[in-house]
Amino acid sequence: MNPTLTRPQPQERIAQAIANLEAWLETLRQPGGYGGPVCHWWQNRLRYTGPGHDWRYEGILIGYLILWQKTGEARYRQRLNQAAGDLLDGQLPDGGYSASRFELNPGRLGTPHEAAATLGLLLSLPGLDNPERVLASARRNLDYLIAQLYLPGENAYRDRVPNKLATLAQALLTYAEGSGQKRYLDYAKVALEQALGYQVRQGPLAGAIHQYGPTATRGDGRFFPYYQSRCIPPLVEGARVLGEPRYLEAARQILGFIERTREPDGGWPMILYQGGGRVERPRWIAANADVLLAYRALGEPPPEAALHRLLEAQLKSGGFPTAEGFGGDQPTPHDLIPVAGWNDKVFRLLAELLPKPALKPQGRPGTPALPAPQVGLTEVQVRVADTPAWLCENHQALVIQTRSEVLYAWRKGEPWARVVHPLLDVR
């Protein structure tokens, strides 16, 4: 067999994928942090491309910590501390973060985004240069979130979205363990109990959690497999830290729902409804790394079809596309634009899956764990309304254009796109 035609082994493929992704992430850095446009089910944010101090930092921070721990390469620790510095410097006097609302940036008080960013800081603490400063910053942010969201008279949070409550709970649990400040455990338990109040106990949707609670006792009848997955790691941590076995059982029930709704190609529908309806498209691509991380949180291997689907989607620029199906059968720019706050989840997953390299007798890694990145120009045909267009991305810019007109132009490193056609700046 011609060795040039030999398919790479899974470990080699993961190493190359994360090397390419890490190179792409570096193209998003600008003064203040990681920028870029945002495409989302709820809303798009293509005009603002500046730093977002939101959940993108959860995966970036944890991913760099894992790479440093597995390889011992100093550059990963440097980038970890650089990313932590973005959040520390972006923290406001009241404890919140600037530009923390992801698809609503540059707004602030983003949920679950601020808690996710703080969770990233706390989980990456072993590799940070100034852990005391980080703990103090995390405390200020959590105190700010409690003050803004907790309702003492109801012993509940005003934000009745279970995945957001779960992320906040995990940040509170992690801070309480790291700091010894046990009073935060009570706030974490309130958040987990409130989230589980919306879990379905029986029937075809057993295990699933309503996306939102219009009241303290009633869910809205929508179930997003992706957001279900975000509840699993916090429940697993809640079971461990608080000694509550039923949290672990609830997490397993959620995973059972996720497994039942997985499609043969490794994707998941966007929404299932209590009445039996469903929204098949768009289907997430990069975001599904969080779903695979949920499997790992319960000690289960990620489904091979889902991991294969994810790896196959990587763009030549090194980033991973957002979704498939925003425009039906024809790909649209919103499908293919890679977004920092989705790709961070892939970065963390691939870092976890990357095997630890063999060590030399001196105790140092023998060879670099990651190969040199192999990235280039992404050039993909898309449709904008009924017009053929092309999405082009390299390390300098992201451009969408027809044969006669530039519809979108963002020069990387700049906090605002230079051109945004009205047809693109809508959901």
N, C-alpha and C positions, 0 to 999 in steps of 0.2 A: 504493500500500500504506500502511496506517495505520502511522506510524512507531512507535507504541507496541507494535505486534505484531511488529516486526522482531527477529529473533533476534540476540543480541549476537555480535559477532565473537569468535573464540577468544581473542584477546589481552585483550579487554574482560572476557570471562568469567573468565579466569584472574585478572585484577586484582581483580575483585569477589569471587571465591572466597577469595583470600588475605586481602583486607581483612576479610571476614566471619570467617575462621578466626582471624586475629590478634586480633580483638575477643573471640572466644570464649576464646582462650588467656589473655587478660588476666583473665577471670573466674575462672581457676583459681589465680591468684596469692594466696598467703597468706604469713605470716611464715615464711621459710625456703625458699620456692620454689614450684614448680608442684605442685599436689596433684590430688586427684580419685580416683575408684575405678578399678579395673583389671579388665577382662574379657579372658580369654585362653583359648587351647586347653588349656593345662596346668592352670590353676587361676584362680579369681576372687579378687579382694581388694576387697570392697565396703565393709567396715567401716572399714578404715584409709583415710583420704582426705587424709592429710597430705603434705608434700613428699616426692617421691621423687628421690633423686640418682642416677638410673639413665639408661638410654639415651634417655629423653625429651629430655635436654639435648643430645644429638648434633644432632638436627634443629633444635631451637630456636636453639641458638647459631649453627649454620651458616646457618640461614634468615635470622636477623637480620643477620648479617654481609653476606650477599648483598643484602638489601634496602637496607642502608646504602650499600654500594658502588654499587648501581645508581641510587639516588635521591639520595644525599647528605643525606638528611633526618636531622637530629640525633637525633630521638626513637628511631630504630631502633638507633643506636649506644648510646644510653642504656639501652635494654632489653637489648641484647647484654651490656653490662657488668653490668647488674643480674643477668642470668641467670648470668654467669660468677661473680659474687659469691656466688650461692647455693651453687655447688660449692666455692668456696674456703673459705667459712665452714662448709660442711658436711663438710669434710675432717677426719678424726680424727687424733690424734697419730701413729698408726702408718702413715698414708698412705692408708688406705681411706676410703670415703665412708659416711656414715650413710644408712640407708634406701635401699639400693642394689640391691634384689632384685626390683623391679617387682611381679610377681604374688605375691611372698612378702614384700613390705614389711610392717613396717619392718625387716626383716632386713638383713644386710650381707654383704659379699664376693659381690656379685652378678656373675655372668658371663653374658653379655658386657657387662653393664651398666656396670661401673666403667670398663672399657677404652673403651667407647663414649662415656661422659661425658668422659673425658680426651681422647679423639680430638676431640670437639666443641670443647673448649678449645683444643687445638693448631691445629685448622683455622681457628678464628676469631681467632687471634692478631693478625692485622693490624688488627683493630678494637678491641683491648682496651687499656685505659688503663695497665695495669701488666704488660707482657709478661714481665718478669723474675720477678715473683711467680708468674705462671701457669706458666712453665717449671719453676720450682722445685716447684710443687705437682704438676705432671704427673710429674716425676721421682720424687717421693715415692710417688705412686700406682702408677707402673709398677714401682718397686722392691718395693713391697708385693705386687703381683700376682705378680711373679717369685718372691719369697720364698714365697708361699703355694702357687703352682701348678707351678713348675718343679722337675723331678726331675733333679738333676745326674748321678746314676748312670746314668740311662736316656737322658739328653739329650732329654727329652720333657716334656710337660706332663701333669699328672694329669687335667685336664679334657679328655676325648677327644670333644669336640663340635666338628666342623669349623667351623661358623659362628662359634663363640665364639673358637676359635683364630685365625681369620682377622681378626676385629675386634681382638683383642689385637695381632696382627702389624701391622695398619695403624697402631695407636697407637704401637707401638714404632718403626716406620719413620718416622712423622711426627716423633716426638720426636728421633730420631737426626739427621734432616735439620735440624730447627730449632735444635738445641743443639750440633751437631757432635760429640756423644758417640757415636762409631761402634760401641762395644761392644754397643749395643742392637740393631744390625743382626743380630748373630749370634742373639740371642733371637728376633727376628722371623723369620729364616729357618727356625729350628727349628719354629716354630708353623706356617708355611706348608707346610713339607715334611710335617709330621705330618698336617695337614688333607688334603693331596693323596694321602696314603697310603690314603685311604678313597674315592678317586674310581673310578667304574666306567669301564673302558676300552673295552668293546665291548658289542654287543647293543642291545636297545631302550632301555635306560637309560644308554647311553653318555654320558659327561660328568657324570652326576649324582654327588653325593657322599652317602654314607650319613649319616644324621642323627647317629649315635652309634657309637663303636667299643667294643664290649664288651671287646675285646682290642686290643693294639697293631697287629694285622694283619687283624682281621676286623670288618666293618661289621654293623650291625643289620638291614639290609634294608628300612629305611624312608627315603623320600625326600620331603621337604617342599619344593615349589617355592619357597615364601617364603624358607626358610632357605638354599636354594641361592643365591638372589639376594644374600644378605648376604656370600657368599664372593667375589663378583665384584670389587667395588672394591678390596678388599685385595690380590687377586691382580694386578690391573692396576697398583697401586702397587708391589707387590713386583717386577714385571717391570721397571718404570722405575728404581726406586731400586737394586735389587740386580743389574740387568743380566741377568735370567733370562728369556729369551723363552718358555720352556716354561710359565711362570706365565701369560703372556698367552694362550697357546694353551689352557691349562686353563680360563681364564675364558671363552673363546669356546665351549669345549665345554659348559660349564655353561649358558651362554645358549642354546645349541642345544637342550639338554634343556628349558629353560624355554619356549622357543618351541614345541617340539613338544607340550608339555602345555597350552598356552594354549587355552582354550575359546572358541567363537565369540562369546560376549558380552563377552569381555575379562577373564574371571575365570580362576582356577586352582583345581584340586582341592586339598584340604588335604594329602593324603598319597597317594603311590604306593608299592606294595610290590614287593619283588623277585620275588615269585611271580605278579605280575600283578594283584592286587587293588588297590583304591583306596578312599579315603574322599573322597566328593564334597563333603560338607558338615560343618561350616560352611566357607564360603569367605570369605576376608578381603576387607575393603573398604579401610579406611584403610591397613592395613599394606602393601597392594599398591603404595603409592607407593615403597617400597623396591625392589620388582621393577622399576618403571619407571626408578628411578635406576640400577639395574644396566645396563639398556639404554644409558643415557646414558654410563655409565662406559666403555663399549666403543664410543662414538661412534655408536650406533644410535638412531634416533628411537623414543620410546615408542609402542607400538601404539595406534592411534587408538581402537579399541574399548575398550581397557583404560582409557585416560585419560577417555573419555566416561563409562564406567561409574562411575569414581571421582567425577567432577564432579557427575554426576546424583544421587549419594547424599547430598550435603551437606545437613545438617539446618538448619532455620530459625534455630536458635541460633548457627550458624556452624561447629559441630563436624562431624566426619565419623563415621558409625557404625563399629562395630568389624567386623561381619561379617554374613552372612546364612546362616541355617540351623542355628543352635545348637539350635533347637527344631523342626527339620523344616520344614514348609511355613508354619507360623505364626511370625511374628516374636516373639522373646522380649526381655526387657530386656537380656540379655547381647549380643544382636545390635546393639541400637541405642544403648546407652550409649556416648557418645564418650569416648575415653581419651587423656590427654596423651601417653602413650608410644607411641601409634599415630598420633595426629594430628601429632606433630612431624615424622614422615616426609612427610606431605602438605605441611606447611609448607615444608620444605626443597625438595621437588619443585616446588611452585608458585613459590617464589622463584627457582629456577633457570630455570623456563619463562617467568617474567615478562620481557617485553622491556624493555631499558633505554630510559628516556625520552629524547626529543630534548633537546639542551642549548641554552640561550640563548647568544648570542655571548660573554657574560661567563664562560661555563663553568659556570653553575649550572643545575640542572634547571628547565625551564620551568614545569611544573605538577606537583603531587604525583602520584607514580606510581600510588598506590592511591586509588580512590574512597572516599567515606564508607561505612562498613559498613552493611549492610542486614540487621539481625538482629532476631529476635523470639522468640516462644514456640514451642518445639517441643512438640507435643502429638500423640502417636502411640499407636494402640491396639496392645497386645501381649497375649500370653497367659502367665500364670504357672500352671504345671500345666495344669489345664483351665479356669481362671478368666479371663475377660476383664479386662484392666486397662489403665491408661493411663500412659504415660511422659511426664512434663512437665518441661521444663528451660527456665530463663531465666537471666539473668545473676546471679540471687541464689540459686537452689536447683535441685536435681534431686530429683524426687519420683516414686514409682511407687505407684499406688493403684488399688484396685477401687472399686466404687460404695459399699462399706461400710467399707473398711479401708485405711489407709496401710501399704504393704509396705516402702517404702524412703523415707528422707528424709535428704538431705544439704544442709545450709546451706553454701554456698560460703564459703570462708575458714576453715572449721573442720576440724581434722585427723581427726575421727572422725564417721562418719554417726550421726545420732540414732536412726534406726530401720532395722533390717535384719531382714526376715522370714526365718526359717530356710529357706524354699523358695528364697530368692535367694542365700543365702550358701553355695552348693554349686556344684561344677563342673557 
